[in-house]
Amino acid sequence: MNIQKLKEAEKYFFAKFPGGFENPEMLKIGKKHKMDKLIGQTQEFFAKENFKEPEMIVEKVTKVVSRSSMVSLFEKPKFRDFAMTLPIGEKELLAKGVKELLHGNQKNGFEIILEILKNGKLAKWTLMTVLPIYLRPQIDVFVKPTYAKKIIEIYELESLTYKPTPSWEFYESFREQINEMKTKVDPSLSNYNAAFTGFLIMGSENLT
């Protein structure tokens, strides 16, 4: 991890956006993402007591995906159609994976969901990481391929090689390093991890 580049990005970001994320321009961008609203909905939808009805859980997953500004318009209908037409057994398995990912053994949950999405040729980083970023916005990370590759390269993150096919090993290491980077900058930049990765990209405009 290149701490010097991280501090340079911080300096550049605050110079370009005085007040950081409280800058009017940043607030305008933030409104488009509706983070607070989606965090509230996700935490309500996927409370532990709601996992008694697998089909309802799958429906709620499609709602979060469709409402998220971080998932592409191309992926949303494909995911919805795939998820809603799964046989009941597959819906039960998907709901189990979601429960594990959000409330249990995250690795097992991640891998259960990944195998199901592979069957629909939808094993995308965005779809794999969209739920955790709303349930635990200060802990988990959203992996947007273009951002992840740029962050790894610019900030010289250790032992990380981006691959298009999602893997728990990459996710866990990327999350760990992102959370470590947060401790090196002004706390106002790290309220939500999705915003923090946005800062890393915007702050890197003057870095080579």
C-alpha distance (Angstrom), angle and dihedral (degrees) to the residues before:
residue distance angle dihedral
M1 . . .
N2 3.79 . .
I3 3.81 104.5 .
Q4 3.80 92.7 -179.7
K5 3.80 92.0 59.5
L6 3.79 90.0 46.4
K7 3.81 91.1 54.3
E8 3.81 90.6 46.2
A9 3.80 89.5 52.1
E10 3.80 90.0 50.4
K11 3.80 92.1 51.0
Y12 3.81 92.3 47.4
F13 3.81 93.0 47.0
F14 3.81 94.2 52.3
A15 3.80 90.7 45.2
K16 3.79 91.7 52.4
F17 3.82 94.9 39.2
P18 3.83 109.3 30.9
G19 3.78 107.2 -153.1
G20 3.79 91.4 24.8
F21 3.80 112.5 -129.6
E22 3.81 89.9 3.0
N23 3.80 89.8 64.1
P24 3.85 110.0 114.8
E25 3.79 92.0 -119.7
M26 3.80 91.9 51.7
L27 3.80 91.9 45.7
K28 3.79 88.6 54.1
I29 3.80 90.6 52.5
G30 3.80 90.9 46.1
K31 3.80 92.9 55.2
K32 3.79 90.4 60.1
H33 3.80 91.1 60.1
K34 3.83 95.5 49.5
M35 3.80 90.1 -153.7
D36 3.80 97.8 165.5
K37 3.81 92.7 50.2
L38 3.80 93.8 47.8
I39 3.79 92.7 44.8
G40 3.80 89.6 54.4
Q41 3.80 93.2 46.9
T42 3.80 93.9 46.6
Q43 3.78 93.4 48.9
E44 3.81 89.2 49.8
F45 3.81 96.0 44.1
F46 3.79 94.7 48.6
A47 3.78 102.8 39.0
K48 3.81 108.9 142.6
E49 3.79 93.6 -109.1
N50 3.82 91.8 59.3
F51 3.80 96.6 67.1
K52 3.80 95.0 86.9
E53 3.81 90.3 91.2
P54 3.83 111.0 54.6
E55 3.80 95.4 -174.7
M56 3.79 91.0 54.8
I57 3.81 90.1 49.7
V58 3.81 91.1 53.5
E59 3.79 89.7 49.1
K60 3.82 90.4 51.4
V61 3.80 90.6 49.8
T62 3.80 90.0 55.9
K63 3.81 90.1 49.1
V64 3.80 93.1 53.9
V65 3.80 91.5 46.2
S66 3.81 92.0 49.0
R67 3.82 92.9 48.6
S68 3.79 97.1 44.8
S69 3.79 117.2 103.8
M70 3.80 88.7 -156.0
V71 3.80 96.1 66.7
S72 3.79 116.7 76.9
L73 3.79 121.2 -110.3
F74 3.79 87.7 -122.3
E75 3.81 94.0 57.2
K76 3.81 97.9 44.8
P77 3.83 100.8 71.4
K78 3.80 92.5 38.0
F79 3.79 90.8 54.1
R80 3.81 93.3 44.5
D81 3.80 93.2 50.8
F82 3.80 92.2 46.0
A83 3.81 96.1 46.7
M84 3.79 97.2 43.6
T85 3.82 93.4 50.2
L86 3.80 96.3 49.0
P87 3.82 115.0 121.8
I88 3.79 112.8 -102.9
G89 3.80 91.9 -104.5
E90 3.79 91.1 55.7
K91 3.80 91.3 46.5
E92 3.79 89.1 53.5
L93 3.79 90.1 50.4
L94 3.80 92.2 47.7
A95 3.81 90.6 49.9
K96 3.81 89.1 50.0
G97 3.81 89.9 51.6
V98 3.80 91.3 50.1
K99 3.80 91.4 49.6
E100 3.80 91.6 50.3
L101 3.80 92.6 45.8
L102 3.79 93.4 50.0
H103 3.80 103.4 31.9
G104 3.79 110.6 11.1
N105 3.78 139.6 23.5
Q106 3.79 100.6 -5.2
K107 3.79 94.9 -164.8
N108 3.80 92.7 54.0
G109 3.79 91.8 45.7
F110 3.79 92.1 48.5
E111 3.79 92.0 51.5
I112 3.81 94.3 46.0
I113 3.81 91.2 53.0
L114 3.80 91.8 43.8
E115 3.80 93.4 55.4
I116 3.80 92.0 49.4
L117 3.81 93.0 48.9
K118 3.80 90.9 47.9
N119 3.80 88.0 62.2
G120 3.79 88.9 59.8
K121 3.82 93.7 40.8
L122 3.82 86.9 -115.2
A123 3.79 100.6 117.1
K124 3.80 92.6 135.3
W125 3.79 126.9 153.6
T126 3.79 91.5 -129.8
L127 3.81 93.9 54.9
M128 3.80 91.9 43.9
T129 3.80 95.5 53.0
V130 3.81 105.7 32.4
L131 3.83 97.4 90.4
P132 3.84 98.5 50.3
I133 3.81 92.7 49.4
Y134 3.80 89.8 61.3
L135 3.81 97.2 40.1
R136 3.81 95.8 46.7
P137 3.80 104.2 16.2
Q138 3.81 94.5 167.6
I139 3.80 95.8 48.1
D140 3.80 111.2 31.0
V141 3.78 127.0 59.6
F142 3.78 136.4 -136.5
V143 3.79 112.5 -132.8
K144 3.78 110.9 -146.0
P145 3.82 104.4 177.4
T146 3.80 98.0 -137.1
Y147 3.82 91.7 46.6
A148 3.79 94.8 44.2
K149 3.80 93.5 51.4
K150 3.81 92.2 47.5
I151 3.82 94.2 46.4
I152 3.82 92.0 49.8
E153 3.80 92.1 49.3
I154 3.80 100.2 42.0
Y155 3.79 98.6 41.4
E156 3.80 93.5 36.5
L157 3.79 96.6 -127.6
E158 3.76 111.4 -161.5
S159 3.80 126.6 -111.9
L160 3.79 93.7 -4.9
T161 3.79 124.5 129.6
Y162 3.78 115.8 173.5
K163 3.81 116.6 -132.3
P164 3.82 125.9 -178.9
T165 3.81 93.2 -127.8
P166 3.81 109.1 77.0
S167 3.80 118.5 -118.8
W168 3.78 132.3 -179.2
E169 3.81 91.4 -132.5
F170 3.80 92.6 59.8
Y171 3.78 93.3 42.6
E172 3.80 94.0 50.8
S173 3.80 93.5 48.1
F174 3.81 94.1 44.1
R175 3.81 90.6 49.5
E176 3.79 92.0 48.8
Q177 3.80 93.1 51.7
I178 3.80 94.1 44.5
N179 3.81 90.2 52.5
E180 3.79 90.3 48.5
M181 3.81 91.1 50.8
K182 3.80 89.2 54.3
T183 3.80 90.2 63.2
K184 3.82 91.1 59.3
V185 3.81 98.1 59.5
D186 3.79 140.8 52.7
P187 3.85 109.1 -58.6
S188 3.81 91.0 -128.3
L189 3.81 88.7 71.7
S190 3.78 94.8 59.2
N191 3.80 106.9 54.1
Y192 3.80 90.5 115.8
N193 3.79 124.2 16.9
A194 3.80 91.3 -137.1
A195 3.80 89.2 58.3
F196 3.79 91.2 44.7
T197 3.80 92.6 56.6
G198 3.80 87.4 48.1
F199 3.80 88.4 55.0
L200 3.81 90.3 50.0
I201 3.79 89.8 56.5
M202 3.82 97.4 42.1
G203 3.78 92.2 43.4
S204 3.79 91.6 52.4
E205 3.81 95.1 63.8
N206 3.80 91.2 102.8
L207 3.80 95.6 41.1
T208 3.77 125.0 96.2
